């Protein structure tokens, strides 16, 4: 029977990996997730609140309805190319550390440490805080007890979902599947409303106006791929999938197809109900659609749907995010508390607690500022795309460094497919820096802090 490799297996074969403390070898991740669990986690992370916000931004940067739908198809294609690359990495090197593990094997522990640091302090925890705050805003509109209702609700979401995942991997997976069912039901309601119940006169003229750019396809793709972002989180559960290595590739590919079809349907509904110009001029495209069809009742309905979508993404993000912190703790003694796996619950309890604490601290920033969405997007995007580019490059590096390893799912059309993936990531890194301001500097500053930590940590292998 195939046994997923743990840190102890890797350290036997790699001189550079070091020897983890003996206490950390007591318990390691075990295959406990089904194919359905994996797909629920991947789809749940990607299909979140973003699909109810970004379509209007995409519509404002395309010339016509055909181009509007085409960029969403292209987004699915680009994501599929990336997923194929990740499928090779995840099936060749299945590991709870995911991206962290790939970067570590390809470039050494310094680069992987910087990635884990950025993910723990900004990328993953920032996403958790952002999604939780979206939920807090919507719930506060229904039941408010003061100026800080949203902050309190957001904090409660993080505490409850972190607690559920600490209880065990099964409870986290069951919660994810339940939320996915509710989210799919909500999305189907929006799709049916937009395609079949929107008044024929609701859609506005679809020709571009003077204020609507017709040559900003690149910027439109930035927003589209932002909405598709998150499928790479599958790498963090690659060592916990019962169906083994090839099951990971299947889960990734099926998830991308499900996500692409879902996005096409919901955007067709938006377009049918509001038209291109109506979407471009909307600040809440899903709310406008539901208002057109159901009136004020629709506004309440969309609030519930967006909250469920965000809850689904928060739970999946909490589930995968703690895995990187766990891997960080296994490699660096100063973070050894994070590298403990609870055999009874099959979860990294300490990693969950630290992740939850940082997320709560970021939510606390809302007490001083209310433009959290824009700020988090700005300072996370450049860092995210920089490391995704490095993961793409690591595929080439690892083929050269470890050519004799079995690759159950070699990426099709190598090297063309990973080259396209790397070029896409490089373009989005450039775009995220070009279209953001001060927020991008904050993300770079976080990496700089990570570099300073490397200088004071015990020497590590390159």
DRENRO-689343 format. One record per residue (C-alpha): residue number from 1; residue in three letters; x, y, z. Coordinates in nm, 3 decimals. Each point is the difference from the previous one (the first is absolute). Last residue first. Layout:
// DRENRO-689343
NODE resi resn       x       y       z
NODE  NUM  ALA       X       Y       Z
...
END
This chain:
// DRENRO-689343
NODE resi resn       x       y       z
NODE  462  UNK   2.074   2.717   0.104
NODE  461  UNK   0.030  -0.188   0.324
NODE  460  UNK  -0.092   0.184   0.316
NODE  459  UNK   0.209   0.194   0.249
NODE  458  UNK  -0.182   0.073   0.324
NODE  457  UNK  -0.248   0.285  -0.031
NODE  456  UNK   0.117   0.364   0.033
NODE  455  UNK   0.068   0.065  -0.369
NODE  454  UNK  -0.301  -0.203  -0.111
NODE  453  UNK  -0.220   0.221   0.216
NODE  452  UNK   0.130   0.305  -0.188
NODE  451  UNK  -0.096  -0.164  -0.330
NODE  450  UNK  -0.350  -0.064   0.136
NODE  449  UNK  -0.029   0.366   0.097
NODE  448  UNK   0.092   0.086  -0.359
NODE  447  UNK  -0.275  -0.234  -0.122
NODE  446  UNK  -0.249   0.195   0.211
NODE  445  UNK   0.133   0.325  -0.147
NODE  444  UNK  -0.064  -0.130  -0.351
NODE  443  UNK  -0.361  -0.057   0.101
NODE  442  UNK  -0.019   0.351   0.146
NODE  441  UNK   0.146   0.143  -0.320
NODE  440  UNK  -0.288  -0.150  -0.196
NODE  439  UNK  -0.247   0.189   0.220
NODE  438  UNK   0.163   0.331  -0.086
NODE  437  UNK  -0.115  -0.015  -0.357
NODE  436  UNK  -0.156  -0.274  -0.205
NODE  435  UNK  -0.062  -0.028  -0.372
NODE  434  UNK   0.363  -0.029  -0.113
NODE  433  UNK   0.107  -0.237   0.279
NODE  432  UNK  -0.291  -0.239  -0.054
NODE  431  UNK   0.049   0.028  -0.376
NODE  430  UNK   0.368  -0.095   0.018
NODE  429  UNK  -0.074  -0.301   0.220
NODE  428  UNK  -0.289  -0.085  -0.233
NODE  427  UNK   0.234   0.002  -0.298
NODE  426  UNK   0.253  -0.218   0.182
NODE  425  UNK  -0.272  -0.247   0.095
NODE  424  UNK  -0.117  -0.024  -0.360
NODE  423  UNK   0.356  -0.048  -0.125
NODE  422  UNK   0.058  -0.274   0.258
NODE  421  UNK  -0.319  -0.187  -0.095
NODE  420  UNK   0.077   0.030  -0.372
NODE  419  UNK   0.348  -0.144   0.064
NODE  418  UNK  -0.156  -0.276   0.215
NODE  417  UNK  -0.217  -0.111  -0.295
NODE  416  UNK   0.267   0.029  -0.270
NODE  415  UNK   0.262  -0.213   0.179
NODE  414  UNK  -0.173  -0.251   0.010
NODE  413  UNK  -0.305  -0.061  -0.217
NODE  412  UNK  -0.193  -0.175   0.279
NODE  411  UNK   0.127   0.029   0.360
NODE  410  UNK   0.126  -0.336   0.123
NODE  409  UNK  -0.265  -0.168   0.219
NODE  408  UNK   0.144  -0.301   0.187
NODE  407  UNK   0.351   0.152  -0.005
NODE  406  UNK   0.238  -0.265   0.133
NODE  405  UNK   0.327   0.156   0.112
NODE  404  UNK   0.300  -0.042  -0.231
NODE  403  UNK   0.030   0.363  -0.113
NODE  402  UNK   0.050   0.145   0.351
NODE  401  UNK   0.206   0.318  -0.046
NODE  400  UNK  -0.094   0.068  -0.365
NODE  399  UNK  -0.370  -0.081   0.031
NODE  398  UNK   0.009   0.183   0.333
NODE  397  UNK   0.134   0.320  -0.156
NODE  396  UNK  -0.254   0.001  -0.284
NODE  395  UNK  -0.293  -0.048   0.240
NODE  394  UNK   0.158   0.254   0.236
NODE  393  UNK  -0.047   0.269  -0.266
NODE  392  UNK  -0.377  -0.032   0.036
NODE  391  UNK   0.031   0.013   0.379
NODE  390  UNK   0.214   0.314  -0.035
NODE  389  UNK  -0.273   0.165  -0.209
NODE  388  UNK  -0.255  -0.089   0.269
NODE  387  UNK   0.237   0.162   0.250
NODE  386  UNK   0.004   0.331  -0.184
NODE  385  UNK  -0.374  -0.022  -0.075
NODE  384  UNK  -0.088  -0.019   0.370
NODE  383  UNK   0.241   0.272   0.109
NODE  382  UNK  -0.130   0.241  -0.263
NODE  381  UNK  -0.366  -0.077   0.087
NODE  380  UNK   0.016   0.014   0.382
NODE  379  UNK   0.071   0.366   0.057
NODE  378  UNK  -0.253   0.138  -0.242
NODE  377  UNK  -0.280  -0.249   0.062
NODE  376  UNK   0.029   0.056   0.376
NODE  375  UNK  -0.015   0.379  -0.040
NODE  374  UNK  -0.297  -0.003  -0.235
NODE  373  UNK  -0.208  -0.225   0.226
NODE  372  UNK   0.108   0.171   0.326
NODE  371  UNK  -0.131   0.344  -0.088
NODE  370  UNK  -0.172   0.033   0.340
NODE  369  UNK   0.290   0.115   0.219
NODE  368  UNK   0.071   0.030   0.373
NODE  367  UNK  -0.227  -0.263   0.155
NODE  366  UNK   0.041  -0.197  -0.321
NODE  365  UNK   0.357  -0.065   0.112
NODE  364  UNK  -0.148  -0.246   0.247
NODE  363  UNK  -0.084  -0.230  -0.290
NODE  362  UNK   0.375  -0.020  -0.064
NODE  361  UNK   0.059  -0.097   0.364
NODE  360  UNK  -0.274  -0.264  -0.025
NODE  359  UNK   0.171  -0.148  -0.305
NODE  358  UNK   0.331  -0.009   0.187
NODE  357  UNK  -0.161  -0.186   0.290
NODE  356  UNK  -0.181  -0.245  -0.227
NODE  355  UNK   0.321  -0.090  -0.182
NODE  354  UNK   0.177  -0.049   0.332
NODE  353  UNK  -0.277  -0.225   0.132
NODE  352  UNK  -0.026  -0.204  -0.319
NODE  351  UNK   0.375  -0.059  -0.004
NODE  350  UNK  -0.018  -0.113   0.363
NODE  349  UNK  -0.272  -0.255  -0.082
NODE  348  UNK   0.161  -0.156  -0.308
NODE  347  UNK  -0.281  -0.249  -0.076
NODE  346  UNK  -0.062  -0.376   0.006
NODE  345  UNK  -0.229   0.036   0.305
NODE  344  UNK   0.160  -0.281   0.201
NODE  343  UNK   0.340   0.021  -0.171
NODE  342  UNK   0.048   0.368   0.080
NODE  341  UNK   0.278   0.121  -0.226
NODE  340  UNK   0.272   0.222   0.151
NODE  339  UNK   0.197   0.225  -0.231
NODE  338  UNK  -0.140   0.332   0.122
NODE  337  UNK   0.176  -0.034   0.336
NODE  336  UNK   0.326  -0.048  -0.189
NODE  335  UNK   0.002   0.360  -0.124
NODE  334  UNK   0.350   0.080   0.134
NODE  333  UNK   0.102  -0.353  -0.096
NODE  332  UNK  -0.055   0.070  -0.371
NODE  331  UNK  -0.085  -0.287  -0.236
NODE  330  UNK  -0.298  -0.169   0.166
NODE  329  UNK  -0.148   0.329   0.115
NODE  328  UNK  -0.010   0.133  -0.355
NODE  327  UNK  -0.184  -0.314  -0.113
NODE  326  UNK  -0.266   0.058   0.268
NODE  325  UNK  -0.034   0.364  -0.102
NODE  324  UNK  -0.055  -0.117  -0.356
NODE  323  UNK  -0.272  -0.244   0.111
NODE  322  UNK  -0.179   0.271   0.201
NODE  321  UNK  -0.107   0.168  -0.323
NODE  320  UNK  -0.177  -0.302  -0.147
NODE  319  UNK  -0.291  -0.029   0.246
NODE  318  UNK  -0.017   0.372   0.080
NODE  317  UNK  -0.033   0.075  -0.372
NODE  316  UNK  -0.268  -0.267  -0.042
NODE  315  UNK  -0.199   0.138   0.294
NODE  314  UNK   0.034   0.360  -0.118
NODE  313  UNK  -0.096  -0.091  -0.358
NODE  312  UNK  -0.321  -0.173   0.106
NODE  311  UNK  -0.084   0.281   0.241
NODE  310  UNK   0.047   0.252  -0.283
NODE  309  UNK  -0.243  -0.187  -0.221
NODE  308  UNK  -0.247  -0.032   0.290
NODE  307  UNK   0.022   0.376   0.067
NODE  306  UNK  -0.041   0.080  -0.369
NODE  305  UNK  -0.314  -0.215  -0.016
NODE  304  UNK  -0.151   0.150   0.317
NODE  303  UNK   0.055   0.355  -0.123
NODE  302  UNK  -0.131  -0.099  -0.340
NODE  301  UNK  -0.325  -0.111   0.159
NODE  300  UNK  -0.042   0.320   0.199
NODE  299  UNK   0.041   0.211  -0.314
NODE  298  UNK  -0.236  -0.231  -0.188
NODE  297  UNK  -0.275   0.062   0.254
NODE  296  UNK   0.031   0.371  -0.080
NODE  295  UNK  -0.100  -0.064  -0.363
NODE  294  UNK  -0.003  -0.360  -0.123
NODE  293  UNK   0.123   0.014  -0.362
NODE  292  UNK   0.158   0.343  -0.035
NODE  291  UNK   0.116  -0.004   0.362
NODE  290  UNK   0.161  -0.340  -0.052
NODE  289  UNK   0.197   0.132  -0.298
NODE  288  UNK   0.098   0.321   0.177
NODE  287  UNK   0.124  -0.193   0.302
NODE  286  UNK   0.206  -0.228  -0.222
NODE  285  UNK   0.158   0.299  -0.176
NODE  284  UNK   0.086   0.193   0.315
NODE  283  UNK   0.191   0.313  -0.106
NODE  282  UNK  -0.177   0.010  -0.336
NODE  281  UNK   0.095   0.225  -0.292
NODE  280  UNK   0.189  -0.271  -0.188
NODE  279  UNK  -0.284  -0.245   0.059
NODE  278  UNK  -0.261   0.235  -0.147
NODE  277  UNK   0.229   0.067  -0.296
NODE  276  UNK   0.042  -0.370  -0.073
NODE  275  UNK  -0.367  -0.089   0.036
NODE  274  UNK  -0.182  -0.019   0.332
NODE  273  UNK  -0.208  -0.319   0.005
NODE  272  UNK   0.154  -0.196  -0.287
NODE  271  UNK   0.354   0.109   0.086
NODE  270  UNK  -0.032  -0.091   0.367
NODE  269  UNK  -0.153  -0.340  -0.087
NODE  268  UNK   0.269  -0.068  -0.260
NODE  267  UNK   0.252   0.090   0.268
NODE  266  UNK  -0.151  -0.258   0.236
NODE  265  UNK   0.004  -0.270  -0.265
NODE  264  UNK   0.356   0.070  -0.117
NODE  263  UNK   0.131   0.008   0.357
NODE  262  UNK  -0.160  -0.334   0.087
NODE  261  UNK   0.130  -0.162  -0.318
NODE  260  UNK   0.352   0.123   0.077
NODE  259  UNK  -0.014  -0.113   0.365
NODE  258  UNK  -0.125  -0.349  -0.086
NODE  257  UNK   0.267  -0.040  -0.270
NODE  256  UNK   0.274   0.122   0.236
NODE  255  UNK  -0.119  -0.241   0.272
NODE  254  UNK   0.005  -0.298  -0.236
NODE  253  UNK   0.361   0.076  -0.096
NODE  252  UNK   0.120   0.041   0.358
NODE  251  UNK  -0.183  -0.306   0.138
NODE  250  UNK   0.126  -0.218  -0.286
NODE  249  UNK   0.359   0.107   0.060
NODE  248  UNK  -0.035  -0.072   0.372
NODE  247  UNK  -0.155  -0.340  -0.067
NODE  246  UNK   0.309  -0.091  -0.198
NODE  245  UNK   0.204   0.021   0.319
NODE  244  UNK  -0.213  -0.192   0.244
NODE  243  UNK  -0.375  -0.059   0.018
NODE  242  UNK   0.005   0.055   0.376
NODE  241  UNK   0.110   0.363  -0.027
NODE  240  UNK   0.192   0.128   0.303
NODE  239  UNK   0.344   0.048  -0.157
NODE  238  UNK  -0.136   0.222  -0.280
NODE  237  UNK  -0.195   0.220   0.243
NODE  236  UNK   0.226   0.303  -0.023
NODE  235  UNK   0.042  -0.031  -0.378
NODE  234  UNK  -0.372   0.063  -0.045
NODE  233  UNK   0.059   0.359   0.109
NODE  232  UNK   0.109   0.065  -0.360
NODE  231  UNK  -0.368   0.045  -0.092
NODE  230  UNK  -0.004   0.325   0.199
NODE  229  UNK  -0.031   0.268  -0.264
NODE  228  UNK  -0.275  -0.018  -0.262
NODE  227  UNK  -0.143   0.336   0.112
NODE  226  UNK   0.347   0.157  -0.010
NODE  225  UNK   0.037  -0.162  -0.341
NODE  224  UNK  -0.304   0.191  -0.124
NODE  223  UNK   0.110   0.328   0.159
NODE  222  UNK   0.345  -0.018  -0.159
NODE  221  UNK  -0.160  -0.116  -0.325
NODE  220  UNK  -0.205   0.321  -0.016
NODE  219  UNK   0.321   0.199   0.048
NODE  218  UNK   0.155  -0.175  -0.298
NODE  217  UNK  -0.313   0.046  -0.208
NODE  216  UNK   0.021   0.377   0.044
NODE  215  UNK  -0.071   0.104  -0.359
NODE  214  UNK  -0.367   0.098  -0.002
NODE  213  UNK  -0.009   0.231   0.301
NODE  212  UNK  -0.346   0.110   0.121
NODE  211  UNK  -0.036   0.370   0.071
NODE  210  UNK  -0.077   0.087  -0.362
NODE  209  UNK  -0.263  -0.271  -0.011
NODE  208  UNK   0.028  -0.360  -0.113
NODE  207  UNK  -0.294  -0.169  -0.169
NODE  206  UNK  -0.201  -0.238   0.217
NODE  205  UNK  -0.318   0.208   0.034
NODE  204  UNK  -0.172  -0.075   0.331
NODE  203  UNK  -0.142  -0.330   0.110
NODE  202  UNK  -0.319   0.036   0.205
NODE  201  UNK  -0.239   0.030  -0.299
NODE  200  UNK  -0.037  -0.377  -0.031
NODE  199  UNK  -0.090  -0.026   0.367
NODE  198  UNK   0.236  -0.238   0.188
NODE  197  UNK  -0.173  -0.329   0.083
NODE  196  UNK   0.172  -0.263  -0.215
NODE  195  UNK   0.372   0.073  -0.034
NODE  194  UNK   0.059   0.237   0.290
NODE  193  UNK  -0.228  -0.170   0.253
NODE  192  UNK   0.115  -0.348  -0.100
NODE  191  UNK   0.365   0.099   0.037
NODE  190  UNK  -0.053   0.179   0.333
NODE  189  UNK  -0.195  -0.295   0.143
NODE  188  UNK   0.262  -0.242  -0.130
NODE  187  UNK   0.266   0.203   0.181
NODE  186  UNK  -0.193  -0.027   0.326
NODE  185  UNK  -0.048  -0.376  -0.035
NODE  184  UNK   0.369  -0.040  -0.082
NODE  183  UNK   0.091   0.195   0.313
NODE  182  UNK  -0.229  -0.207   0.223
NODE  181  UNK   0.145  -0.327  -0.135
NODE  180  UNK   0.354   0.136   0.035
NODE  179  UNK  -0.067   0.101   0.361
NODE  178  UNK  -0.098  -0.358   0.083
NODE  177  UNK   0.306  -0.137  -0.182
NODE  176  UNK   0.234   0.233   0.188
NODE  175  UNK  -0.154  -0.082   0.337
NODE  174  UNK   0.052  -0.370  -0.070
NODE  173  UNK   0.364   0.063  -0.094
NODE  172  UNK   0.070   0.202   0.314
NODE  171  UNK  -0.173  -0.259   0.219
NODE  170  UNK   0.201  -0.277  -0.165
NODE  169  UNK   0.333   0.181   0.036
NODE  168  UNK  -0.046   0.038   0.374
NODE  167  UNK  -0.120   0.207   0.293
NODE  166  UNK   0.253   0.265  -0.105
NODE  165  UNK  -0.196   0.053  -0.323
NODE  164  UNK  -0.320   0.074   0.190
NODE  163  UNK   0.184   0.235   0.238
NODE  162  UNK   0.150   0.196  -0.290
NODE  161  UNK  -0.350   0.028  -0.146
NODE  160  UNK  -0.144   0.134   0.327
NODE  159  UNK   0.282   0.245   0.082
NODE  158  UNK   0.030   0.138  -0.355
NODE  157  UNK  -0.377   0.049  -0.034
NODE  156  UNK  -0.022   0.163   0.345
NODE  155  UNK   0.271   0.249  -0.097
NODE  154  UNK  -0.197   0.098  -0.311
NODE  153  UNK  -0.319   0.039   0.206
NODE  152  UNK   0.174   0.224   0.251
NODE  151  UNK   0.163   0.215  -0.267
NODE  150  UNK  -0.330   0.041  -0.184
NODE  149  UNK  -0.184   0.097   0.318
NODE  148  UNK   0.252   0.270   0.087
NODE  147  UNK  -0.224   0.303  -0.046
NODE  146  UNK  -0.281  -0.148   0.205
NODE  145  UNK  -0.227  -0.297   0.063
NODE  144  UNK  -0.093  -0.084  -0.357
NODE  143  UNK  -0.208  -0.295  -0.121
NODE  142  UNK  -0.082  -0.007  -0.372
NODE  141  UNK   0.249   0.254  -0.136
NODE  140  UNK   0.254  -0.129   0.251
NODE  139  UNK  -0.026  -0.344  -0.162
NODE  138  UNK   0.108   0.146  -0.335
NODE  137  UNK   0.297   0.195   0.138
NODE  136  UNK   0.116  -0.287   0.220
NODE  135  UNK  -0.003  -0.242  -0.294
NODE  134  UNK   0.220   0.235  -0.201
NODE  133  UNK   0.221   0.032   0.308
NODE  132  UNK   0.050  -0.374   0.013
NODE  131  UNK   0.105   0.001  -0.365
NODE  130  UNK   0.258   0.272   0.058
NODE  129  UNK   0.136  -0.151   0.321
NODE  128  UNK   0.045  -0.343  -0.158
NODE  127  UNK   0.163   0.149  -0.307
NODE  126  UNK   0.239   0.202   0.215
NODE  125  UNK   0.086  -0.313   0.198
NODE  124  UNK   0.089  -0.182  -0.320
NODE  123  UNK   0.209   0.266  -0.172
NODE  122  UNK   0.117   0.222   0.286
NODE  121  UNK   0.186  -0.141   0.302
NODE  120  UNK  -0.019  -0.376  -0.056
NODE  119  UNK   0.032   0.012  -0.378
NODE  118  UNK   0.282   0.252   0.008
NODE  117  UNK   0.192  -0.202   0.260
NODE  116  UNK  -0.061  -0.328  -0.182
NODE  115  UNK   0.129   0.152  -0.323
NODE  114  UNK   0.304   0.153   0.168
NODE  113  UNK   0.074  -0.334   0.164
NODE  112  UNK  -0.026  -0.180  -0.333
NODE  111  UNK   0.256   0.237  -0.149
NODE  110  UNK   0.243  -0.054   0.287
NODE  109  UNK  -0.064  -0.374   0.023
NODE  108  UNK   0.135  -0.093  -0.339
NODE  107  UNK  -0.085   0.090  -0.359
NODE  106  UNK  -0.162  -0.308  -0.156
NODE  105  UNK  -0.074  -0.225   0.298
NODE  104  UNK  -0.106   0.293   0.220
NODE  103  UNK  -0.205   0.163  -0.274
NODE  102  UNK  -0.198  -0.320  -0.054
NODE  101  UNK  -0.048  -0.050   0.375
NODE  100  UNK  -0.126   0.353   0.060
NODE   99  UNK  -0.236  -0.031  -0.296
NODE   98  UNK  -0.169  -0.296   0.171
NODE   97  UNK   0.120  -0.048   0.359
NODE   96  UNK  -0.233  -0.296   0.058
NODE   95  UNK   0.199  -0.199  -0.253
NODE   94  UNK  -0.043  -0.194  -0.321
NODE   93  UNK   0.324   0.051  -0.200
NODE   92  UNK  -0.053  -0.168  -0.338
NODE   91  UNK  -0.380   0.023   0.009
NODE   90  UNK  -0.003   0.358   0.131
NODE   89  UNK   0.271   0.121  -0.238
NODE   88  UNK  -0.150  -0.160  -0.309
NODE   87  UNK  -0.352   0.114   0.092
NODE   86  UNK   0.129   0.350   0.069
NODE   85  UNK   0.107   0.034  -0.361
NODE   84  UNK  -0.336  -0.132  -0.122
NODE   83  UNK  -0.175   0.240   0.240
NODE   82  UNK   0.189   0.296  -0.147
NODE   81  UNK  -0.113  -0.091  -0.349
NODE   80  UNK  -0.355  -0.047   0.131
NODE   79  UNK   0.012   0.344   0.162
NODE   78  UNK   0.105   0.156  -0.331
NODE   77  UNK  -0.287  -0.180  -0.175
NODE   76  UNK  -0.255   0.102   0.264
NODE   75  UNK   0.107   0.363  -0.025
NODE   74  UNK  -0.016  -0.026  -0.379
NODE   73  UNK  -0.363  -0.111   0.029
NODE   72  UNK  -0.066   0.298   0.230
NODE   71  UNK   0.174   0.229  -0.250
NODE   70  UNK  -0.225  -0.134  -0.277
NODE   69  UNK  -0.322   0.085   0.186
NODE   68  UNK   0.083   0.371   0.014
NODE   67  UNK   0.143  -0.008  -0.352
NODE   66  UNK  -0.334  -0.120  -0.133
NODE   65  UNK  -0.187   0.257   0.206
NODE   64  UNK   0.189   0.293  -0.146
NODE   63  UNK   0.301   0.230   0.035
NODE   62  UNK   0.159  -0.123   0.321
NODE   61  UNK   0.134   0.189   0.302
NODE   60  UNK  -0.314   0.109   0.185
NODE   59  UNK  -0.147  -0.350  -0.032
NODE   58  UNK   0.299  -0.144   0.188
NODE   57  UNK  -0.051   0.242   0.289
NODE   56  UNK  -0.373  -0.084   0.009
NODE   55  UNK   0.085  -0.372   0.001
NODE   54  UNK   0.237   0.048   0.301
NODE   53  UNK  -0.242   0.031   0.291
NODE   52  UNK  -0.240  -0.298   0.021
NODE   51  UNK   0.261  -0.240  -0.137
NODE   50  UNK   0.235   0.119   0.275
NODE   49  UNK  -0.224  -0.122   0.283
NODE   48  UNK   0.120  -0.353  -0.041
NODE   47  UNK   0.042  -0.253  -0.276
NODE   46  UNK   0.376  -0.057   0.029
NODE   45  UNK   0.033  -0.131   0.356
NODE   44  UNK  -0.317  -0.210  -0.011
NODE   43  UNK   0.089  -0.146  -0.338
NODE   42  UNK   0.333  -0.126   0.137
NODE   41  UNK  -0.136  -0.120   0.337
NODE   40  UNK  -0.308  -0.165  -0.148
NODE   39  UNK   0.214  -0.169  -0.268
NODE   38  UNK   0.228  -0.145   0.269
NODE   37  UNK  -0.288  -0.121   0.217
NODE   36  UNK  -0.170  -0.161  -0.300
NODE   35  UNK   0.322  -0.185  -0.085
NODE   34  UNK   0.008  -0.130   0.356
NODE   33  UNK   0.220   0.134   0.279
NODE   32  UNK   0.166  -0.203   0.278
NODE   31  UNK   0.345  -0.090  -0.134
NODE   30  UNK   0.214   0.044   0.314
NODE   29  UNK   0.192   0.307   0.112
NODE   28  UNK   0.281  -0.067   0.249
NODE   27  UNK   0.022  -0.096   0.365
NODE   26  UNK   0.291  -0.099   0.223
NODE   25  UNK   0.273   0.149  -0.220
NODE   24  UNK  -0.030   0.346   0.155
NODE   23  UNK   0.127  -0.121   0.335
NODE   22  UNK   0.321  -0.113  -0.167
NODE   21  UNK   0.085   0.354  -0.101
NODE   20  UNK   0.041   0.041  -0.372
NODE   19  UNK   0.323  -0.105  -0.167
NODE   18  UNK   0.139   0.221  -0.275
NODE   17  UNK  -0.141   0.028  -0.350
NODE   16  UNK   0.327   0.065  -0.176
NODE   15  UNK   0.119  -0.357   0.018
NODE   14  UNK  -0.305  -0.114  -0.187
NODE   13  UNK  -0.094  -0.366  -0.027
NODE   12  UNK  -0.066  -0.093   0.360
NODE   11  UNK  -0.143   0.346   0.064
NODE   10  UNK  -0.269  -0.055  -0.256
NODE    9  UNK  -0.131  -0.314   0.162
NODE    8  UNK  -0.010   0.160   0.347
NODE    7  UNK  -0.184   0.301  -0.136
NODE    6  UNK  -0.287  -0.216  -0.111
NODE    5  UNK  -0.043  -0.200  -0.317
NODE    4  UNK  -0.350  -0.122  -0.088
NODE    3  UNK  -0.019  -0.378   0.043
NODE    2  UNK  -0.100  -0.212  -0.298
NODE    1  UNK  -0.131  -0.341   0.093
END
